[in-house]
């Protein structure tokens, strides 16, 4: 019998220990498996999901990106004169990781750039790879940046306005990043701004730029230019006269008024082209941040006012068009006081019966209210809207208001009377001159134009904007009748101070009480005059609006305050454009200086027979031949050639136009009937044919221009 070894059973303690070891191993294994799968999942997410983004982030950490703003397009006046240009300017930046962080460096920059020392120190100690210190500074101030490690210069463009404050409300201004903020700069920003570019470079692990790896990924595309309808010479005339009217300085000049604000617009009635627009107060577009909102506001399109008696022409136009009245029809004007339910209408001067014509000439509130009553509410309202009130004119300028005009269902029983003489309605200056221009234009309402073409960097036209007729508001016959009435206003009525010797002026005065604390003020007025000249062949429509003229209320009438400003502007512009007086037996008219007019060329001025009579040689074209005749100056101002003057066949040689502007060249060459091509912009530097070469009508000429800035 074989003895078996006894079975040794583990103790209970050993079993517990073994179980614990086994459990720990299992847990460790499971933790390992879970950790493995977590890491595997995370790796998959990083590689497959976030890989592209993380790789881009890593690359960006070693990349330096700077936006390069393009040069804005140039803004020209109608003759190619630069009104807004872009010039080179230095912008200073710092790379904090490699900058000299000494107090000396901070002080040098702060002193040179007139910047706060603590602000500069804060930028130098930033953890960002790139920061602007100051942008678009003068080159002499930027020189200090070249002496400080970590500080650099990038060339950018800066807006510059060569004419200073001239036309500031119309041109507007642009900001630091070349975005247009007001005026034409804002309205046509998408054309002027161009497309930005990007300057890119590489940096090392500490964020320092590796200069050898700098490159431009995309160069900026220069913006397109604009040619305006504005004539710089006419704009200067208008602004000079507004300065005189606006000034409150002591003076012996009785024409100087002293006012809260004043606006003037000059428009070509046949096309709607705005030749000049100005407001006072004004501002410097190159330093617009120093001006208040009141100074920067374009009152010509943003401010609404009650037009007063200027508005009487709307009811008159509607009545003539509807054939309710003839100019000679009589209207009883109640001897100056007309009682209505709840209100009494007064005239400045008591009148009995007045003709329809004289109701406008003498500016009778009572007479025009009776005319409006014959029209009726719906018909009167329709003509008000037809003339463009209660809606925007569609001019090229931003911020225009539509004015205030209620629908007849919201009128009171007095509204039709009040509206007839320009109360209970709000208009802006552009609406008012557009309405009068429609009468001057034979009843056709034009859309106001400020921009006439887009041009490239060399001044070549890319796109032209044509005049656009909005609608016909009255017939030509009614417009002619109204013109005769408006001539009477200036020659016999309230607009006498707007008259111009030798010219027929058609116009209307307006004096409106301002609302003050909910009632009509007896001391605050808006005084205006709007008219056109020459009345029968209108070349100019001019509006002058004076806000709160100072002085005795009895002296604040539109004819006394705004009329003289109209006259002074009109006289100078008529002479500048060489527009002849009406009714003269003339074939040619020109300025006293040897320049061109619309039909001939002045070839020198002298004296004949030893006397004081001034004369000039004039050139006329017929077919392929030039003819010369002699003319005489009248009143030392206008050149007159009477019918029947002797003419002689002559040879003409090409003038020297180098050094002239486009306008000067047009005035010099236009009578010769040449085929002219302009290349570039600025001042003429080259011409073909050469000066002195004989030319004939139809000769092809090429004039090359170059900017002189």
ZADREN-723194 format. One line per 3 residues: number of its first residue (from 0); their letters; for each residue x, y, z of C-alpha. Coordinates in nm, 2 decimals. Layout:
BEGIN
NUM = a = X/Y/Z ~ ...
END
This chain:
BEGIN
0 = xxx = 0.00/0.00/0.00 ~ 0.13/0.33/-0.11 ~ 0.10/0.62/0.12
3 = xxx = -0.03/0.95/-0.04 ~ 0.11/1.28/0.06 ~ -0.14/1.48/0.26
6 = xxx = -0.32/1.77/0.07 ~ -0.22/2.10/0.21 ~ -0.50/2.35/0.19
9 = xxx = -0.40/2.72/0.16 ~ -0.48/2.92/0.46 ~ -0.77/3.17/0.43
12 = xxx = -0.52/3.45/0.44 ~ -0.33/3.32/0.15 ~ -0.65/3.29/-0.05
15 = xxx = -0.73/3.66/0.01 ~ -0.38/3.77/-0.09 ~ -0.39/3.57/-0.41
18 = xxx = -0.73/3.71/-0.50 ~ -0.62/4.06/-0.44 ~ -0.32/4.01/-0.67
21 = xxx = -0.54/3.87/-0.94 ~ -0.78/4.16/-0.92 ~ -0.51/4.41/-0.93
24 = xxx = -0.36/4.25/-1.24 ~ -0.70/4.26/-1.40 ~ -0.76/4.62/-1.31
27 = xxx = -0.41/4.71/-1.43 ~ -0.47/4.53/-1.76 ~ -0.81/4.70/-1.80
30 = xxx = -0.66/5.04/-1.72 ~ -0.39/4.98/-1.97 ~ -0.64/4.88/-2.24
33 = xxx = -0.86/5.18/-2.17 ~ -0.56/5.41/-2.17 ~ -0.44/5.26/-2.49
36 = xxx = -0.78/5.31/-2.65 ~ -0.81/5.67/-2.52 ~ -0.47/5.76/-2.65
39 = xxx = -0.55/5.58/-2.98 ~ -0.87/5.78/-3.01 ~ -0.70/6.10/-2.92
42 = xxx = -0.43/6.03/-3.18 ~ -0.70/5.96/-3.44 ~ -0.88/6.29/-3.36
45 = xxx = -0.55/6.49/-3.38 ~ -0.44/6.33/-3.70 ~ -0.77/6.30/-3.88
48 = xxx = -1.00/6.57/-3.74 ~ -0.77/6.84/-3.60 ~ -0.47/6.78/-3.81
51 = xxx = -0.53/7.05/-4.07 ~ -0.62/7.31/-3.82 ~ -0.33/7.24/-3.59
54 = xxx = -0.09/7.23/-3.88 ~ -0.22/7.57/-3.99 ~ -0.19/7.71/-3.64
57 = xxx = 0.17/7.59/-3.61 ~ 0.25/7.75/-3.94 ~ 0.08/8.07/-3.84
60 = xxx = 0.29/8.09/-3.53 ~ 0.59/8.12/-3.76 ~ 0.43/8.36/-3.99
63 = xxx = 0.39/8.74/-3.99 ~ 0.10/8.89/-4.18 ~ 0.04/9.26/-4.24
66 = xxx = -0.25/9.40/-4.45 ~ -0.14/9.65/-4.72 ~ -0.40/9.90/-4.80
69 = xxx = -0.42/10.01/-5.17 ~ -0.39/10.37/-5.28 ~ -0.73/10.53/-5.32
72 = xxx = -0.83/10.66/-5.66 ~ -0.79/11.03/-5.74 ~ -1.09/11.26/-5.73
75 = xxx = -1.08/11.53/-6.01 ~ -1.30/11.83/-6.08 ~ -1.47/11.85/-6.42
78 = xxx = -1.16/11.98/-6.59 ~ -0.91/11.73/-6.44 ~ -0.80/11.94/-6.14
81 = xxx = -0.71/11.71/-5.85 ~ -0.93/11.75/-5.55 ~ -0.83/11.44/-5.35
84 = xxx = -0.52/11.23/-5.40 ~ -0.32/10.96/-5.22 ~ 0.04/11.04/-5.12
87 = xxx = 0.31/10.82/-4.97 ~ 0.33/10.81/-4.59 ~ 0.53/10.60/-4.34
90 = xxx = 0.37/10.38/-4.08 ~ 0.58/10.27/-3.78 ~ 0.55/9.92/-3.62
93 = xxx = 0.73/9.73/-3.35 ~ 0.82/9.36/-3.31 ~ 0.82/9.33/-2.93
96 = xxx = 1.02/9.01/-2.92 ~ 1.33/9.18/-3.06 ~ 1.27/9.54/-2.97
99 = xxx = 1.50/9.76/-2.77 ~ 1.32/9.79/-2.44 ~ 1.53/10.07/-2.29
102 = xxx = 1.38/10.39/-2.15 ~ 1.59/10.58/-2.41 ~ 1.41/10.40/-2.70
105 = xxx = 1.07/10.48/-2.55 ~ 1.16/10.84/-2.50 ~ 1.30/10.89/-2.85
108 = xxx = 0.98/10.75/-3.01 ~ 0.74/10.93/-2.78 ~ 0.92/11.27/-2.85
111 = xxx = 0.94/11.22/-3.23 ~ 0.59/11.10/-3.28 ~ 0.43/11.31/-3.00
114 = xxx = 0.28/11.00/-2.85 ~ 0.23/10.90/-2.48 ~ 0.54/10.74/-2.33
117 = xxx = 0.34/10.47/-2.13 ~ 0.14/10.36/-2.44 ~ 0.47/10.31/-2.64
120 = xxx = 0.62/10.11/-2.35 ~ 0.30/9.89/-2.33 ~ 0.34/9.80/-2.70
123 = xxx = 0.71/9.72/-2.66 ~ 0.64/9.48/-2.38 ~ 0.34/9.31/-2.55
126 = xxx = 0.36/8.93/-2.62 ~ 0.21/8.99/-2.97 ~ 0.45/8.94/-3.27
129 = xxx = 0.35/9.27/-3.44 ~ 0.19/9.60/-3.33 ~ 0.15/9.94/-3.50
132 = xxx = 0.30/10.23/-3.31 ~ 0.17/10.51/-3.53 ~ 0.04/10.50/-3.89
135 = xxx = 0.08/10.75/-4.17 ~ 0.33/11.00/-4.02 ~ 0.55/11.25/-4.20
138 = xxx = 0.87/11.10/-4.33 ~ 1.09/11.32/-4.12 ~ 0.92/11.20/-3.81
141 = xxx = 0.95/10.84/-3.91 ~ 1.33/10.86/-3.94 ~ 1.38/10.79/-3.57
144 = xxx = 1.23/10.44/-3.63 ~ 1.54/10.34/-3.82 ~ 1.76/10.39/-3.52
147 = xxx = 1.58/10.16/-3.28 ~ 1.61/9.78/-3.30 ~ 1.28/9.60/-3.34
150 = xxx = 1.11/9.90/-3.49 ~ 1.04/9.93/-3.86 ~ 0.86/10.13/-4.13
153 = xxx = 0.61/10.02/-4.39 ~ 0.51/10.26/-4.67 ~ 0.14/10.32/-4.70
156 = xxx = -0.08/10.58/-4.87 ~ -0.24/10.88/-4.70 ~ -0.53/11.09/-4.83
159 = xxx = -0.44/11.44/-4.92 ~ -0.67/11.72/-5.03 ~ -0.47/11.97/-5.25
162 = xxx = -0.74/12.24/-5.24 ~ -0.76/12.22/-4.86 ~ -1.11/12.29/-4.73
165 = xxx = -1.25/12.36/-5.08 ~ -1.56/12.14/-5.15 ~ -1.51/11.95/-4.82
168 = xxx = -1.88/11.87/-4.77 ~ -1.91/11.74/-5.12 ~ -1.58/11.55/-5.14
171 = xxx = -1.60/11.42/-4.78 ~ -1.31/11.23/-4.62 ~ -1.16/10.88/-4.56
174 = xxx = -1.03/10.72/-4.24 ~ -0.70/10.57/-4.14 ~ -0.77/10.23/-4.31
177 = xxx = -0.87/10.41/-4.64 ~ -1.24/10.35/-4.60 ~ -1.45/10.65/-4.71
180 = xxx = -1.64/10.80/-4.42 ~ -1.84/11.10/-4.57 ~ -1.93/11.26/-4.90
183 = xxx = -1.82/11.13/-5.23 ~ -1.54/10.94/-5.05 ~ -1.81/10.73/-4.88
186 = xxx = -2.07/10.71/-5.16 ~ -1.82/10.58/-5.42 ~ -1.60/10.40/-5.17
189 = xxx = -1.62/10.06/-5.35 ~ -1.47/10.23/-5.66 ~ -1.21/10.45/-5.49
192 = xxx = -1.08/10.20/-5.23 ~ -0.93/9.93/-5.44 ~ -0.84/9.58/-5.31
195 = xxx = -0.60/9.54/-5.02 ~ -0.29/9.33/-5.04 ~ -0.09/9.14/-4.78
198 = xxx = 0.28/9.15/-4.68 ~ 0.39/8.81/-4.54 ~ 0.71/8.70/-4.36
201 = xxx = 0.84/8.42/-4.15 ~ 0.94/8.43/-3.78 ~ 1.17/8.21/-3.57
204 = xxx = 1.08/8.02/-3.25 ~ 1.10/8.34/-3.05 ~ 0.87/8.53/-3.28
207 = xxx = 1.14/8.73/-3.44 ~ 1.10/8.80/-3.81 ~ 1.35/8.64/-4.05
210 = xxx = 1.40/8.93/-4.29 ~ 1.54/8.71/-4.57 ~ 1.21/8.53/-4.58
213 = xxx = 0.99/8.84/-4.62 ~ 0.77/8.84/-4.93 ~ 0.45/9.00/-5.06
216 = xxx = 0.18/8.74/-5.12 ~ -0.06/8.98/-5.29 ~ 0.01/9.34/-5.40
219 = xxx = -0.28/9.58/-5.34 ~ -0.49/9.69/-5.64 ~ -0.51/10.07/-5.68
222 = xxx = -0.86/10.22/-5.66 ~ -1.03/10.38/-5.95 ~ -1.06/10.76/-5.98
225 = xxx = -1.37/10.99/-6.02 ~ -1.42/11.29/-6.24 ~ -1.69/11.52/-6.08
228 = xxx = -1.92/11.77/-6.23 ~ -1.78/12.03/-5.99 ~ -1.58/12.31/-6.14
231 = xxx = -1.31/12.41/-5.91 ~ -1.32/12.78/-6.02 ~ -1.69/12.81/-5.96
234 = xxx = -1.66/12.63/-5.63 ~ -1.40/12.89/-5.52 ~ -1.63/13.17/-5.63
237 = xxx = -1.92/13.03/-5.42 ~ -1.71/12.96/-5.11 ~ -1.55/13.30/-5.12
240 = xxx = -1.90/13.47/-5.12 ~ -2.02/13.24/-4.85 ~ -1.72/13.33/-4.64
243 = xxx = -1.81/13.69/-4.67 ~ -2.18/13.63/-4.59 ~ -2.10/13.40/-4.29
246 = xxx = -1.83/13.61/-4.13 ~ -1.94/13.80/-3.81 ~ -1.62/14.01/-3.80
249 = xxx = -1.67/14.39/-3.78 ~ -1.66/14.54/-4.13 ~ -1.79/14.83/-4.33
252 = xxx = -1.91/14.59/-4.59 ~ -2.29/14.60/-4.56 ~ -2.31/14.28/-4.76
255 = xxx = -2.16/14.08/-4.48 ~ -2.45/13.93/-4.28 ~ -2.35/13.71/-3.98
258 = xxx = -2.56/13.40/-3.97 ~ -2.59/13.06/-3.80 ~ -2.54/12.88/-4.13
261 = xxx = -2.55/12.93/-4.51 ~ -2.57/12.70/-4.81 ~ -2.53/12.76/-5.18
264 = xxx = -2.56/12.53/-5.48 ~ -2.49/12.60/-5.85 ~ -2.65/12.37/-6.10
267 = xxx = -2.67/12.33/-6.48 ~ -3.05/12.31/-6.53 ~ -3.04/12.12/-6.86
270 = xxx = -2.84/11.83/-6.72 ~ -2.88/11.84/-6.34 ~ -2.50/11.87/-6.31
273 = xxx = -2.39/12.03/-5.98 ~ -2.12/12.28/-6.06 ~ -2.06/12.39/-5.70
276 = xxx = -2.20/12.31/-5.35 ~ -2.09/12.47/-5.03 ~ -2.19/12.52/-4.67
279 = xxx = -2.08/12.73/-4.38 ~ -1.97/12.64/-4.12 ~ -1.72/12.41/-4.29
282 = xxx = -1.42/12.19/-4.20 ~ -1.08/12.06/-4.31 ~ -1.11/11.71/-4.46
285 = xxx = -0.74/11.65/-4.40 ~ -0.80/11.70/-4.02 ~ -1.16/11.61/-3.99
288 = xxx = -1.12/11.48/-3.64 ~ -1.07/11.83/-3.51 ~ -1.42/11.94/-3.64
291 = xxx = -1.76/11.91/-3.48 ~ -2.05/11.73/-3.63 ~ -2.22/12.06/-3.70
294 = xxx = -1.92/12.17/-3.91 ~ -1.90/11.84/-4.10 ~ -2.28/11.81/-4.17
297 = xxx = -2.37/11.86/-4.54 ~ -2.66/12.10/-4.48 ~ -2.74/12.11/-4.85
300 = xxx = -2.89/11.76/-4.83 ~ -2.94/11.68/-4.46 ~ -3.11/11.99/-4.32
303 = xxx = -3.48/12.04/-4.39 ~ -3.65/12.37/-4.36 ~ -3.98/12.54/-4.46
306 = xxx = -3.91/12.71/-4.79 ~ -4.15/13.00/-4.74 ~ -4.24/13.20/-5.04
309 = xxx = -4.00/13.01/-5.28 ~ -4.27/12.74/-5.27 ~ -4.54/12.96/-5.41
312 = xxx = -4.41/12.87/-5.76 ~ -4.54/12.51/-5.72 ~ -4.90/12.62/-5.67
315 = xxx = -4.86/12.87/-5.96 ~ -4.71/12.60/-6.19 ~ -4.99/12.36/-6.11
318 = xxx = -5.26/12.63/-6.17 ~ -5.11/12.72/-6.51 ~ -5.06/12.36/-6.61
321 = xxx = -5.42/12.28/-6.52 ~ -5.54/12.60/-6.71 ~ -5.72/12.73/-6.40
324 = xxx = -5.57/13.07/-6.44 ~ -5.40/13.29/-6.69 ~ -5.12/13.53/-6.60
327 = xxx = -5.35/13.83/-6.64 ~ -5.65/13.69/-6.43 ~ -5.74/13.90/-6.13
330 = xxx = -5.74/13.77/-5.77 ~ -5.87/13.97/-5.48 ~ -5.61/13.98/-5.20
333 = xxx = -5.84/14.10/-4.92 ~ -5.65/14.42/-4.86 ~ -5.38/14.23/-4.67
336 = xxx = -5.58/14.03/-4.42 ~ -5.78/13.71/-4.50 ~ -5.98/13.55/-4.22
339 = xxx = -6.01/13.17/-4.23 ~ -6.17/12.94/-3.97 ~ -5.93/12.96/-3.67
342 = xxx = -5.66/13.15/-3.85 ~ -5.59/13.48/-4.03 ~ -5.35/13.50/-4.33
345 = xxx = -5.16/13.83/-4.37 ~ -4.96/13.99/-4.65 ~ -4.66/14.21/-4.58
348 = xxx = -4.82/14.48/-4.79 ~ -5.19/14.53/-4.82 ~ -5.32/14.46/-5.17
351 = xxx = -5.66/14.47/-5.33 ~ -5.69/14.29/-5.66 ~ -5.37/14.15/-5.81
354 = xxx = -5.32/13.97/-6.14 ~ -5.21/13.60/-6.11 ~ -4.87/13.72/-6.23
357 = xxx = -4.84/13.99/-5.96 ~ -4.95/13.75/-5.68 ~ -4.61/13.59/-5.74
360 = xxx = -4.42/13.91/-5.82 ~ -4.54/14.08/-5.50 ~ -4.54/13.75/-5.31
363 = xxx = -4.89/13.76/-5.18 ~ -4.98/13.49/-4.92 ~ -5.35/13.55/-4.96
366 = xxx = -5.34/13.54/-5.34 ~ -5.15/13.21/-5.36 ~ -5.37/13.05/-5.09
369 = xxx = -5.67/13.13/-5.31 ~ -5.49/12.98/-5.61 ~ -5.42/12.66/-5.42
372 = xxx = -5.78/12.64/-5.31 ~ -5.89/12.63/-5.67 ~ -5.65/12.34/-5.73
375 = xxx = -5.78/12.13/-5.44 ~ -5.59/11.91/-5.20 ~ -5.53/11.60/-5.41
378 = xxx = -5.43/11.79/-5.72 ~ -5.20/12.03/-5.53 ~ -5.04/11.73/-5.35
381 = xxx = -4.98/11.55/-5.68 ~ -4.79/11.85/-5.82 ~ -4.58/11.89/-5.51
384 = xxx = -4.48/11.52/-5.54 ~ -4.43/11.56/-5.91 ~ -4.17/11.84/-5.85
387 = xxx = -3.97/11.60/-5.63 ~ -4.07/11.70/-5.28 ~ -4.13/11.43/-5.02
390 = xxx = -3.87/11.20/-5.18 ~ -3.49/11.19/-5.23 ~ -3.35/11.36/-5.54
393 = xxx = -3.12/11.06/-5.61 ~ -2.81/11.28/-5.61 ~ -2.47/11.10/-5.56
396 = xxx = -2.42/11.22/-5.20 ~ -2.49/11.01/-4.89 ~ -2.71/11.12/-4.61
399 = xxx = -2.98/11.29/-4.81 ~ -3.32/11.33/-4.64 ~ -3.65/11.30/-4.82
402 = xxx = -3.80/11.60/-4.64 ~ -4.14/11.62/-4.47 ~ -4.46/11.60/-4.67
405 = xxx = -4.79/11.47/-4.52 ~ -5.06/11.30/-4.73 ~ -5.38/11.50/-4.78
408 = xxx = -5.57/11.27/-4.55 ~ -5.35/11.40/-4.27 ~ -5.40/11.77/-4.36
411 = xxx = -5.61/12.01/-4.15 ~ -5.85/12.25/-4.31 ~ -5.58/12.51/-4.31
414 = xxx = -5.30/12.29/-4.46 ~ -5.36/12.36/-4.82 ~ -5.34/12.74/-4.76
417 = xxx = -5.03/12.70/-4.54 ~ -4.86/12.48/-4.79 ~ -4.92/12.72/-5.08
420 = xxx = -4.67/12.97/-4.92 ~ -4.42/12.71/-4.79 ~ -4.53/12.62/-4.44
423 = xxx = -4.62/12.27/-4.31 ~ -4.36/12.12/-4.54 ~ -3.99/12.04/-4.50
426 = xxx = -3.75/12.05/-4.80 ~ -3.38/12.03/-4.84 ~ -3.17/12.26/-5.06
429 = xxx = -3.11/12.00/-5.33 ~ -3.48/11.95/-5.37 ~ -3.55/12.32/-5.40
432 = xxx = -3.29/12.39/-5.67 ~ -3.39/12.08/-5.86 ~ -3.75/12.20/-5.87
435 = xxx = -3.66/12.54/-6.00 ~ -3.42/12.39/-6.25 ~ -3.71/12.19/-6.39
438 = xxx = -3.89/12.52/-6.47 ~ -3.57/12.65/-6.63 ~ -3.54/12.33/-6.83
441 = xxx = -3.88/12.37/-6.99 ~ -4.06/12.15/-6.74 ~ -3.83/11.85/-6.73
444 = xxx = -3.70/11.74/-6.38 ~ -3.34/11.61/-6.39 ~ -3.17/11.39/-6.14
447 = xxx = -2.89/11.59/-5.98 ~ -2.54/11.47/-6.08 ~ -2.21/11.51/-5.89
450 = xxx = -2.00/11.24/-6.06 ~ -1.97/11.22/-6.44 ~ -1.72/10.94/-6.50
453 = xxx = -1.50/10.67/-6.35 ~ -1.13/10.69/-6.46 ~ -0.83/10.47/-6.42
456 = xxx = -0.49/10.57/-6.27 ~ -0.39/10.75/-6.59 ~ -0.71/10.95/-6.61
459 = xxx = -0.86/10.74/-6.89 ~ -1.24/10.72/-6.88 ~ -1.37/10.38/-6.78
462 = xxx = -1.74/10.46/-6.75 ~ -1.94/10.77/-6.80 ~ -2.26/10.87/-6.63
465 = xxx = -2.52/11.04/-6.85 ~ -2.77/11.30/-6.74 ~ -3.11/11.14/-6.65
468 = xxx = -3.45/11.30/-6.68 ~ -3.67/11.19/-6.39 ~ -4.00/11.30/-6.54
471 = xxx = -4.18/11.59/-6.70 ~ -4.35/11.80/-6.44 ~ -4.52/12.07/-6.65
474 = xxx = -4.54/12.16/-7.02 ~ -4.29/12.39/-7.20 ~ -4.56/12.65/-7.24
477 = xxx = -4.63/12.66/-6.87 ~ -4.26/12.67/-6.80 ~ -4.22/12.97/-7.03
480 = xxx = -4.51/13.15/-6.86 ~ -4.36/13.09/-6.52 ~ -4.02/13.22/-6.64
483 = xxx = -4.18/13.55/-6.74 ~ -4.34/13.58/-6.40 ~ -4.01/13.50/-6.22
486 = xxx = -3.84/13.77/-6.43 ~ -4.09/14.01/-6.29 ~ -4.00/13.90/-5.94
489 = xxx = -3.65/14.02/-5.99 ~ -3.72/14.33/-6.20 ~ -4.03/14.46/-6.02
492 = xxx = -4.09/14.26/-5.70 ~ -3.91/14.12/-5.40 ~ -3.60/14.00/-5.58
495 = xxx = -3.46/14.32/-5.71 ~ -3.13/14.29/-5.52 ~ -3.06/13.97/-5.72
498 = xxx = -3.08/14.15/-6.05 ~ -2.78/14.16/-6.29 ~ -2.73/14.44/-6.54
501 = xxx = -2.75/14.31/-6.90 ~ -2.91/13.98/-6.80 ~ -3.26/13.86/-6.74
504 = xxx = -3.28/13.68/-6.41 ~ -3.57/13.46/-6.32 ~ -3.60/13.39/-5.95
507 = xxx = -3.80/13.38/-5.62 ~ -3.74/13.50/-5.27 ~ -3.83/13.31/-4.96
510 = xxx = -3.85/13.41/-4.59 ~ -3.97/13.14/-4.35 ~ -4.02/13.17/-3.97
513 = xxx = -3.84/12.89/-3.78 ~ -4.02/12.67/-3.53 ~ -3.91/12.77/-3.18
516 = xxx = -4.06/12.59/-2.88 ~ -4.35/12.46/-3.08 ~ -4.45/12.80/-3.24
519 = xxx = -4.34/13.01/-3.52 ~ -4.06/13.25/-3.41 ~ -4.07/13.62/-3.48
522 = xxx = -3.69/13.65/-3.46 ~ -3.55/13.34/-3.62 ~ -3.58/13.30/-4.00
525 = xxx = -3.46/13.10/-4.30 ~ -3.40/13.34/-4.58 ~ -3.35/13.22/-4.94
528 = xxx = -3.33/13.31/-5.30 ~ -3.33/13.07/-5.59 ~ -3.32/13.16/-5.96
531 = xxx = -3.17/13.09/-6.30 ~ -2.98/13.30/-6.56 ~ -3.00/13.39/-6.84
534 = xxx = -3.37/13.35/-6.80 ~ -3.46/13.26/-7.16 ~ -3.16/13.04/-7.22
537 = xxx = -3.07/12.92/-6.87 ~ -2.71/12.81/-6.81 ~ -2.70/12.84/-6.43
540 = xxx = -2.95/12.78/-6.15 ~ -2.83/12.91/-5.82 ~ -2.97/12.87/-5.47
543 = xxx = -2.87/13.05/-5.16 ~ -3.02/12.96/-4.82 ~ -2.93/13.17/-4.51
546 = xxx = -3.01/13.02/-4.17 ~ -3.09/13.27/-3.90 ~ -2.95/13.59/-4.04
549 = xxx = -2.87/13.84/-3.77 ~ -3.01/14.19/-3.74 ~ -3.36/14.34/-3.73
552 = xxx = -3.63/14.10/-3.83 ~ -3.76/14.35/-4.08 ~ -3.43/14.32/-4.26
555 = xxx = -3.42/13.94/-4.28 ~ -3.62/13.89/-4.59 ~ -3.48/13.66/-4.85
558 = xxx = -3.46/13.93/-5.12 ~ -3.24/14.14/-4.89 ~ -3.03/13.87/-4.73
561 = xxx = -2.99/13.59/-4.99 ~ -3.05/13.80/-5.31 ~ -2.72/13.99/-5.30
564 = xxx = -2.53/13.67/-5.24 ~ -2.70/13.51/-5.55 ~ -2.61/13.82/-5.76
567 = xxx = -2.24/13.82/-5.66 ~ -2.20/13.45/-5.73 ~ -2.39/13.48/-6.06
570 = xxx = -2.19/13.78/-6.19 ~ -1.86/13.61/-6.14 ~ -1.97/13.27/-6.28
573 = xxx = -2.13/13.43/-6.59 ~ -1.80/13.61/-6.66 ~ -1.59/13.30/-6.60
576 = xxx = -1.80/13.09/-6.84 ~ -1.82/13.38/-7.09 ~ -2.20/13.36/-7.10
579 = xxx = -2.32/13.66/-7.31 ~ -2.58/13.92/-7.19 ~ -2.93/13.87/-7.32
582 = xxx = -3.07/14.09/-7.60 ~ -2.73/14.21/-7.72 ~ -2.66/14.21/-8.10
585 = xxx = -2.36/13.99/-8.07 ~ -2.20/13.71/-8.25 ~ -1.92/13.65/-8.00
588 = xxx = -1.87/13.72/-7.64 ~ -1.55/13.66/-7.43 ~ -1.39/13.76/-7.11
591 = xxx = -1.16/14.07/-7.11 ~ -0.86/13.85/-7.08 ~ -0.74/13.68/-7.40
594 = xxx = -0.93/13.35/-7.35 ~ -1.18/13.15/-7.54 ~ -1.56/13.18/-7.53
597 = xxx = -1.82/12.94/-7.66 ~ -1.79/13.04/-8.03 ~ -1.46/13.21/-8.10
600 = xxx = -1.10/13.26/-7.99 ~ -0.95/13.59/-7.87 ~ -0.62/13.66/-8.04
603 = xxx = -0.47/13.95/-7.85 ~ -0.60/14.27/-7.71 ~ -0.50/14.62/-7.81
606 = xxx = -0.61/14.98/-7.90 ~ -0.70/15.12/-8.24 ~ -0.66/15.47/-8.37
609 = xxx = -0.46/15.58/-8.06 ~ -0.79/15.60/-7.87 ~ -0.92/15.41/-7.57
612 = xxx = -1.13/15.17/-7.77 ~ -1.02/14.81/-7.70 ~ -1.04/14.54/-7.97
615 = xxx = -0.95/14.18/-8.03 ~ -0.90/13.95/-8.32 ~ -1.16/13.67/-8.34
618 = xxx = -1.15/13.34/-8.53 ~ -1.45/13.16/-8.68 ~ -1.46/12.82/-8.86
621 = xxx = -1.65/12.74/-9.17 ~ -1.59/12.41/-9.35 ~ -1.21/12.35/-9.37
624 = xxx = -1.13/12.72/-9.35 ~ -1.06/12.97/-9.07 ~ -1.18/13.33/-9.09
627 = xxx = -1.07/13.63/-8.88 ~ -1.26/13.94/-8.78 ~ -1.22/14.22/-8.54
630 = xxx = -1.44/14.30/-8.23 ~ -1.48/14.56/-7.97 ~ -1.50/14.53/-7.59
633 = xxx = -1.81/14.68/-7.42 ~ -1.78/14.81/-7.07 ~ -1.43/14.68/-7.06
636 = xxx = -1.57/14.33/-7.00 ~ -1.76/14.18/-7.30 ~ -1.65/14.14/-7.65
639 = xxx = -1.91/14.23/-7.92 ~ -1.89/14.17/-8.29 ~ -2.18/14.32/-8.48
642 = xxx = -2.33/14.15/-8.78 ~ -2.17/14.26/-9.11 ~ -1.82/14.29/-8.98
645 = xxx = -1.54/14.22/-9.23 ~ -1.40/13.87/-9.23 ~ -1.07/13.75/-9.37
648 = xxx = -0.94/13.40/-9.45 ~ -0.64/13.32/-9.23 ~ -0.38/13.04/-9.16
651 = xxx = -0.37/12.91/-8.80 ~ -0.07/12.75/-8.63 ~ -0.08/12.51/-8.34
654 = xxx = -0.06/12.70/-8.01 ~ 0.18/12.59/-7.74 ~ -0.04/12.42/-7.47
657 = xxx = 0.24/12.27/-7.26 ~ 0.21/12.36/-6.90 ~ -0.17/12.41/-6.92
660 = xxx = -0.45/12.22/-6.75 ~ -0.72/12.03/-6.94 ~ -0.96/12.32/-6.90
663 = xxx = -0.72/12.57/-7.03 ~ -0.64/12.35/-7.33 ~ -1.01/12.30/-7.40
666 = xxx = -1.06/12.67/-7.39 ~ -0.76/12.73/-7.61 ~ -0.83/12.47/-7.88
669 = xxx = -1.21/12.43/-7.89 ~ -1.28/12.70/-8.16 ~ -1.04/12.53/-8.41
672 = xxx = -1.26/12.22/-8.43 ~ -0.96/11.98/-8.38 ~ -0.98/11.61/-8.29
675 = xxx = -0.82/11.61/-7.94 ~ -0.70/11.31/-7.74 ~ -0.60/11.35/-7.38
678 = xxx = -0.35/11.10/-7.23 ~ -0.29/11.10/-6.85 ~ -0.38/11.37/-6.60
681 = xxx = -0.24/11.68/-6.44 ~ -0.04/11.93/-6.65 ~ 0.04/11.90/-7.02
684 = xxx = 0.40/11.80/-7.08 ~ 0.39/11.69/-7.45 ~ 0.18/11.78/-7.76
687 = xxx = 0.14/11.67/-8.12 ~ 0.14/11.86/-8.36 ~ 0.43/12.06/-8.23
690 = xxx = 0.38/12.43/-8.14 ~ 0.38/12.65/-8.45 ~ 0.28/12.39/-8.71
693 = xxx = 0.00/12.49/-8.94 ~ -0.33/12.32/-8.86 ~ -0.67/12.28/-9.02
696 = xxx = -1.02/12.20/-8.88 ~ -1.02/11.83/-8.80 ~ -0.65/11.79/-8.74
699 = xxx = -0.58/11.51/-8.49 ~ -0.40/11.63/-8.17 ~ -0.26/11.43/-7.88
702 = xxx = -0.19/11.60/-7.55 ~ 0.00/11.41/-7.28 ~ -0.03/11.50/-6.92
705 = xxx = 0.16/11.43/-6.60 ~ 0.08/11.48/-6.24 ~ 0.31/11.74/-6.08
708 = x = 0.28/11.62/-5.72
END
